[in-house]
Amino acid sequence: MEANKKKVNISCPKCGQSKVIGIPESIFADKKFGSIKVQVPKGAVCTEHQFVTFFSNKGNIIGYDVIDASTLTEKSEPTEAAPVTTLSLKYLIHKFGFNCVAGFLHAKIFDYPSFIIKDSAPDVDADVLNQTFDTIIPPILKNENHIGHIQFDNYVFPNPFYFYTTTKSKRNNAYLINDRRLVIHMPWNTSIDFEKKILEYALEHENYEEEKKHLRHHINQFIKAVEICKIILSNSKMVKEKELVKALKEQLIVTTINKQRIMLIKEYLERRDSPELAAKIKI
């Protein structure tokens, strides 16, 4: 007699392809605490990749990890304790959409809280999301503004837009999306073109560790521009945006120094460093 199986929609963290597969319910019944690790072999979800899926003891997916073939055991079996893992960019974009991921990245860099509004149980653990973005951004940018979940009850709020409006008024300083890839609220006035561009560059790499390394490189370049601006502003009463563009182009070998980049530097100083210095920038 075939064991009872729990149907789970699993997505490959490398390519984003998804498939509903059956996991024996006995795995979850025998595990009262901690998390469960299940090996997904090549061909089970996609033809190219093998990976590990982490479940809560209630059977909800909390994360994925790509593991080299040489490190995988022959059997898929639960472990006593699975570490919080991280997700690839391709999986994040498959799950939340390109613009929403760019928004998460902006929120992390510029120190805004973020929330995902859901009408069902979260299928990606908030700790996994936060650890993923914490591995992308340089250590100096880590902060207490984490990504969290907000539960939407469609029985209490039959009109979701009323709930969104109420949530925005309560969390006006937070980045909000829903679980259908829709941005509900962006608390900043700048664009997210910088984050979109560096995401596009990162996605050119096949290795998802290289993706993150590439993102950190571009974010560090931005921080370097901020530090140069701080020196200039510390010795001035007021500096025009055009003057900052000229000064940065002389000291940095990059071609993306423009008015938009100066506005981001101003936002960074206001949010993370020195509102007094930010006030000296005349846009």
C-alpha positions in Angstrom: 0.0 0.0 0.0 1.4 3.4 -1.0 2.2 5.7 1.8 0.0 8.9 2.1 1.7 11.8 0.4 1.4 15.6 0.9 1.2 17.4 -2.5 3.7 20.2 -2.5 4.4 22.8 -5.3 8.3 22.9 -5.3 10.3 25.4 -7.4 13.9 25.0 -8.5 16.0 27.7 -6.8 18.3 27.8 -9.9 15.9 28.1 -12.9 12.5 28.8 -11.2 10.7 25.8 -12.8 8.1 24.4 -10.5 6.2 21.1 -10.2 3.8 19.5 -7.7 5.3 16.4 -6.2 4.3 14.1 -3.4 6.2 14.0 -0.1 5.5 11.2 2.4 3.4 12.6 5.2 5.2 10.4 7.7 8.3 12.6 7.4 6.3 15.5 8.9 4.4 13.4 11.4 7.7 12.1 12.9 9.2 15.6 13.3 7.8 17.6 16.2 10.4 20.4 16.3 13.0 22.0 14.0 13.1 21.8 10.2 13.2 19.0 7.7 15.6 18.6 4.7 14.5 16.7 1.6 16.7 16.1 -1.4 15.1 16.8 -4.8 17.0 14.8 -7.4 17.6 16.0 -11.0 14.5 15.3 -13.1 12.0 15.5 -10.2 11.2 19.1 -10.8 13.5 20.2 -13.6 15.8 18.3 -15.9 19.0 20.2 -15.1 19.3 20.8 -11.4 19.3 18.9 -8.1 18.7 20.7 -4.8 17.5 20.5 -1.3 14.1 21.8 0.0 13.7 22.8 3.6 10.3 22.3 5.3 8.9 23.3 8.6 7.7 20.5 10.8 4.2 21.4 9.6 5.1 20.8 6.0 5.5 24.3 4.8 8.4 25.2 2.5 10.8 27.6 4.3 13.7 27.6 1.8 15.9 26.0 -0.8 19.6 25.3 -1.3 21.6 24.2 -4.3 24.1 21.5 -3.3 26.9 20.1 -5.5 26.3 16.4 -6.6 29.3 15.2 -4.7 27.8 16.4 -1.4 24.4 14.8 -1.8 23.5 11.5 -0.1 21.8 8.7 -2.1 18.6 8.9 0.0 16.4 11.9 0.7 15.8 11.9 4.4 15.0 14.4 7.2 17.8 15.8 9.3 17.7 16.7 13.0 18.3 20.4 12.3 18.5 22.2 9.0 20.2 25.6 8.9 18.4 28.6 7.5 19.5 28.8 3.9 19.4 31.3 1.1 17.6 31.6 -2.2 19.0 32.3 -5.7 18.0 35.5 -7.6 16.3 33.5 -10.2 14.1 31.8 -7.6 13.3 35.2 -5.9 12.3 36.7 -9.3 10.3 33.6 -10.2 8.4 33.9 -6.8 8.0 37.6 -6.4 8.6 39.2 -9.8 11.6 41.4 -11.0 10.2 44.7 -9.8 9.3 43.4 -6.3 12.8 42.0 -5.8 14.4 45.3 -7.0 12.2 47.0 -4.4 13.3 44.6 -1.6 16.9 45.3 -2.6 16.3 49.1 -2.4 14.6 48.7 1.0 17.6 46.7 2.3 20.2 49.2 1.0 18.4 52.3 2.2 17.1 50.8 5.5 13.3 50.6 5.1 11.1 47.8 6.6 9.4 45.5 4.0 6.2 43.4 4.3 4.5 40.8 2.1 0.7 40.9 2.4 -0.6 37.3 2.1 -4.0 35.7 2.3 -2.6 32.2 2.9 0.3 30.7 4.9 3.7 32.0 3.7 5.5 29.5 1.5 8.8 31.2 1.9 10.0 31.8 5.4 10.8 35.4 6.4 14.1 34.3 8.0 15.2 32.8 4.7 14.3 35.9 2.8 16.2 38.1 5.2 19.2 35.9 5.3 19.2 35.9 1.5 19.3 39.7 1.2 21.8 39.9 4.1 24.2 37.8 2.0 23.7 40.1 -0.9 24.3 43.5 0.8 27.7 44.4 2.3 27.9 43.7 6.1 28.0 47.5 6.8 24.4 47.8 5.5 22.8 45.1 7.7 20.0 46.6 9.8 17.0 45.8 12.0 14.5 46.6 9.3 13.6 43.1 8.2 11.2 41.6 5.6 8.0 40.3 7.3 4.6 39.0 6.5 1.2 40.6 7.0 -1.8 38.3 7.0 -4.8 39.4 4.9 -8.1 38.0 5.9 -10.5 38.1 3.0 -13.4 37.1 5.3 -13.0 40.3 7.4 -11.9 42.4 4.4 -13.8 41.3 1.3 -12.3 44.3 -0.6 -8.5 43.9 -0.6 -8.0 47.5 -1.7 -9.5 48.7 1.6 -7.1 46.5 3.5 -4.2 47.8 1.4 -5.2 51.4 2.1 -5.5 50.7 5.8 -2.1 49.0 5.9 -0.4 51.8 4.0 -1.7 54.3 6.4 -0.3 52.3 9.4 3.0 51.5 7.7 3.6 54.5 5.6 7.4 54.1 6.0 7.4 50.5 4.8 7.8 48.8 1.4 4.7 46.7 0.8 3.9 44.0 -1.8 1.3 41.3 -2.1 1.8 37.6 -2.9 0.7 38.2 -6.6 3.8 40.3 -7.5 2.0 43.6 -7.1 3.8 46.5 -5.4 1.3 48.1 -2.9 3.5 50.9 -1.5 7.0 52.3 -2.0 7.9 54.8 0.8 10.6 56.5 -1.2 10.5 59.2 -3.9 13.5 58.0 -5.9 13.4 55.3 -8.6 14.6 51.7 -8.4 16.5 51.9 -11.7 19.8 51.4 -10.0 18.6 48.1 -8.4 17.0 47.0 -11.6 20.2 47.5 -13.6 22.5 45.7 -11.2 20.0 42.8 -11.0 20.0 42.5 -14.8 23.8 42.4 -14.7 23.9 39.8 -12.0 21.4 37.5 -13.8 23.9 37.2 -16.6 25.8 34.8 -14.4 24.9 31.1 -14.2 26.3 30.5 -10.7 24.0 32.0 -8.1 26.9 32.7 -5.8 28.4 34.8 -8.6 25.1 36.6 -8.8 25.4 37.8 -5.2 29.1 38.6 -5.5 28.3 40.8 -8.5 25.5 42.6 -6.7 27.8 43.3 -3.7 30.4 44.7 -6.0 28.0 47.3 -7.5 26.6 48.2 -4.1 30.1 48.7 -2.7 30.8 51.0 -5.7 27.8 53.1 -4.7 28.9 53.2 -1.1 32.3 54.4 -2.3 30.6 57.3 -4.1 28.7 58.1 -0.9 32.0 58.4 1.0 33.5 60.7 -1.5 30.4 62.9 -1.4 30.6 63.0 2.4 34.1 64.5 2.2 33.0 67.1 -0.3 29.9 68.0 1.7 31.8 68.2 5.0 33.9 71.1 3.6 31.1 73.0 2.0 28.0 74.9 3.0 26.0 73.9 -0.1 26.9 71.8 -3.2 24.9 71.7 -6.4 24.0 68.4 -8.0 26.0 69.2 -11.1 29.1 70.0 -9.1 28.8 66.6 -7.3 28.4 64.8 -10.6 31.6 66.4 -12.0 33.6 65.7 -8.8 32.5 62.0 -8.7 33.3 61.5 -12.4 36.8 62.8 -11.8 37.4 60.3 -8.9 35.4 57.3 -10.0 35.9 55.2 -13.2 32.2 54.8 -13.8 29.7 56.2 -16.3 26.5 56.1 -14.2 27.1 59.3 -12.2 24.1 61.5 -13.0 21.3 63.3 -11.3 19.5 60.1 -10.4 22.6 58.7 -8.7 23.0 62.0 -6.7 19.4 61.7 -5.5 20.2 58.1 -4.3 23.2 59.4 -2.4 21.1 62.1 -0.8 18.5 59.5 0.2 21.2 57.2 1.6 22.6 60.1 3.7 19.2 61.0 4.9 18.3 57.4 5.9 21.6 56.0 7.1 24.3 58.5 7.7 23.8 62.2 8.1 20.6 64.2 7.3 22.7 67.4 7.9 25.1 66.5 5.0 22.1 65.4 2.8 20.6 68.8 3.3 23.7 70.4 1.7 22.9 68.8 -1.6 21.0 71.1 -3.9 19.1 69.2 -6.5 
